[in-house]
Amino acid sequence: MLTMNKPNKVATPPRGKSVVVMTPDERIADMQAFGREIRESKKTAQEFLVRAGILDKKGELAKPYRG
């Protein structure tokens, strides 16, 4: 059986997008700030959970998370 050896590709940002390289401490601070932002109100928390696919547009648990 032959296997194809594919060269390792380095991820590049999509055109028009920039990437900010952060130190681990900067990344942690950024994630903590984002957490504070999404917890500012019930609305922002729900919007995040919908974008993450955890809640559906009705605000109920998405199918994979239902019991």
C-alpha positions, 0 to 999 in steps of 0.5 A: 500500500502506498501512502502519499506524503504531504508536506506540512503546511503552515496555517495562514490567515485568510486574505484581509485578516490579520493575526496577532501573535501573543505571549502566553500571559497576553493570551490569558489576559485576552481570554479573561477579557473576552469572558468578561465581555460575554458575561456582561449581560444575559443577552451577550452570554446567549449570543455567544452560546448560539455562535458556539452552537450550544444553544439554538436560535430559540435559546434552548439547548442545541440537539447534541446537548439535550438529555 
